[in-house]
Amino acid sequence: MSSNRQAAASSPWRAPILFAILAVLFILEGTTRNAMFSGSWNTSLAILNMGLISAVVALGVNMQWGYAGLFNVGVVGFLALGGLAPVLVSLPPVEGAWNAGGLRVLAALAAGLGTLALATVVWRRMARGMTRGLAVTAVLIVGFVLYRELFDPAVMAIEANRSAQFGNIGGLGLPVLLSWPVGGLFAAAAAWAVGKVALGLRSDYLAIATLGIGEIIVAVMKNEEWLARGVKNITSIPRPVPYEIALQQNPEFQQAAANWGFPVAEASGIWVKLCYMSLFLVVLLTLILLAELALKSPWGRMMRAIRDNETAAEAMGKNVTGRHLQVFVIGSAVIGIAGAMMITLDGLMAPGGYNPLRYTFLIWVMVIVGGSGNNWGAVLGAVLIWFLWIKVEVWGPQLIGLLTAPLPAGAVKEHLLDSAAHMRFIAMGLVLLLVLRFAPRGLVPEK
């Protein structure tokens, strides 16, 4: 039985067949209208686009866990940092914000970084002892006071500038596509800072550190209104694709929609989603190509050797902590790119929406179900789990309604019907248990 299951898992046709089944589900969603499927291409493509973004996130997590065995529980924080990039890069500058306090904020940040750098130099140059500890503490205290003296008044001035409509620093007015790599840089910088502290410790400390930093990043984005308006949210983030209303007013597009046999409003939505899908596919396929080349290179073989036996790899002269830092930064950068893509798709920055259940736990389910260590498996798991996550919201109440139909009206039936909203979590847990039982290495396991 075990050998048959292993042979099936290693079949070269396994992945194509599973991807074909997944494609059929999206086709049914777009063409078939019944209790299970919407019969709308707009819905099908909307699910697919978020599935592709989730695939990019899963690819980043797979690099960290599948390549090196690093347990990142702060995925939501790196996604949020990536999502900040479209706000700071593509939005136009807020009139008066830079004059009010923009330069002082930059000076405060420079003072903070300078303090950390000076403290590091003092720590390295001075001999061990109480004097070194006191000197470093003094540098940090003085630097912190200087930082707050510059930062606090600047932030208050920015938030008071046109506070009803803006109250934030604004952006640079650059093309929104440039914000995607910038989002990766934001997440990579945070990953480097966390990795320098936590990667030299045991793996469980890394999990604790990433969990904490993820929550800290989201909390900062909620409270620092000068940065991205906090919980007031930011809308109208520029798009890299046409707007539906512009397409609907275009005579050429109206004629094309008539030729396709779609109402112009529906056709405009489909066209915009196809444009997004094309951009997301280019990013995803490029990242998969680079990830596959890296995995099959000497660097990739070294990473897997470190993952499988750190002690043996270190005995062979490998810098385990340094290599862990490399892959942690790279994986987080990929997650940051996905965060920028997601905000670009939504056109909305809402820090309150960064829920760890959705943006950490569900991503891990995608990687585990797809097959950790296999890039194509991570992509398959991401798109499949996202499809189920969306559709179970519809299928769950229908199933509960069917199961409770024979029951008499009363408290029990009412409670079961009210609990239908929790079917998403039950379904994800059930899928995870079934995969771990019958395919413990994932649907498309690592070779």
Secondary structure, 3 states (H helix, E strand, C coil): CHHHHHHHHCCCCHHHHHHHHHHHHHHHHHHCECCCCECCHHHHHHHHHHHHHHHHHHHHHHHHHHHHCCCCCCHHHHHHHHHHHHHHHHCCECCCHHHHHHHHHHHHHHHHHHHHHHHHHHHHHCCCCHHHHHHHHHHHHHHHHHHHHHHHHHHHHHHHCCCCCCCCCECCCCCHHHHHHHHHHHHHHHHHHHHHHHCCCCHHHHHHHHHHHHHHHHHHHHHCHHHHCHHHCEECCCCCCCCHHHHHCCHHHHHHHHHHCCCHHHHHHHHHHHHHHHHHHHHHHHHHHHHHHHHCCHHHHHHHHHHHCHHHHHHCCCCHHHHHHHHHHHHHHHHHHHHHHHHHHHCEECHHHCCHHHHHHHHHHHHHHHCCCCHHHHHHHHHHHHHHHHHHHHHHHHHHHHHHCCCCCCHHHHHHHHHHHHHHHHHHHHHHHHHHHHCCCCCCCCC
